[in-house]
Amino acid sequence: MSVVYNTTLKNTRMTDVVSAIGTGGKIKIGTAGMAVTLSTINLPNPAGTVTGGVLTFSGVPLTDATAANSGTAAAAIVTDASNVTIISGLTVSSSVGDIVLSSTNIVAGQPVTLTAASITHG
């Protein structure tokens, strides 16, 4: 049987995640397993809001004007300003996932647009 937390505790834990991201947080988009970082998208401060155990990232849509590398986006992490990983194992797609992009086909030098991003506390 899986562990179940009440909503108040879920909100507290997810709010702590927002605090850990802090000023200068980023979402890094990568290939499978984050083997290659394709794009880095800067987050606003605060990075998101929490309601009902769900962290919804703020400022969406968010754009990286110039992708660093080419490839198919499949994974993402969230870091703080010092590039310390705060959240890993995020899914990426162009329709449904933790991180939703306008396209998962990333081309170096081209813009990357994040159209939705949220994480639900388990």
Residue pairs with C-beta under 8 A, 6 or more apart in sequence:
2 122
5 13
5 53
5 121
7 52
7 53
10 52
10 53
10 121
11 50
11 51
11 52
11 53
13 121
14 50
14 53
14 54
14 55
14 119
14 121
15 50
17 55
17 86
17 87
17 119
18 46
18 47
18 48
18 49
18 50
18 55
20 80
20 86
21 43
21 46
21 47
21 48
21 78
21 79
21 80
21 86
22 45
22 47
22 80
22 81
23 45
23 81
24 42
24 45
24 80
24 81
25 42
25 43
25 45
25 47
25 78
25 79
25 80
25 81
25 86
26 40
26 41
26 42
26 43
26 78
26 79
26 81
26 83
27 40
27 41
27 43
27 57
27 62
27 76
27 77
27 78
27 99
27 114
27 117
28 34
28 37
28 39
28 40
28 41
28 76
28 77
28 78
28 79
29 37
29 38
29 39
29 40
29 41
29 64
29 73
29 75
29 76
29 92
29 99
29 101
29 106
29 112
29 114
30 36
30 37
30 38
30 71
30 73
30 74
30 75
30 76
30 77
31 38
31 71
31 72
31 73
31 74
31 75
32 74
32 75
33 74
33 75
34 75
34 76
34 77
34 88
36 69
36 71
37 68
37 69
38 67
38 68
38 69
38 70
38 71
38 73
38 106
38 112
39 64
39 67
39 68
39 73
39 106
39 112
40 64
40 68
41 62
41 63
41 64
41 112
41 114
42 62
42 64
43 57
43 58
43 59
43 62
43 78
44 58
44 59
46 58
47 57
47 58
47 78
48 55
48 56
48 57
48 58
48 117
48 118
49 55
49 56
49 58
50 56
53 120
53 121
54 118
54 119
54 120
54 121
55 118
55 119
55 120
55 121
56 117
56 118
57 114
57 117
57 118
60 114
60 115
60 116
60 117
61 102
61 113
61 114
61 115
62 113
62 114
62 117
63 111
63 112
63 113
63 114
64 111
64 112
65 111
66 109
66 110
66 111
67 106
67 107
67 108
67 109
67 110
67 111
67 112
68 108
69 106
69 108
70 106
70 107
70 108
71 106
72 104
72 105
72 106
73 92
73 101
73 104
73 105
73 106
73 112
74 92
74 104
75 89
75 90
75 91
75 92
76 90
76 91
76 92
76 98
76 99
77 85
77 86
77 87
77 88
77 89
77 90
78 85
78 86
78 87
78 88
78 90
79 85
79 86
80 86
87 119
90 97
90 98
90 99
90 119
91 97
91 98
91 99
92 98
92 99
92 100
92 101
92 104
93 99
93 100
93 101
93 104
94 100
94 101
94 102
94 103
94 104
98 117
98 118
98 119
99 114
99 116
99 117
100 114
100 115
100 116
100 117
101 112
101 113
101 114
101 115
102 112
102 113
102 115
106 112
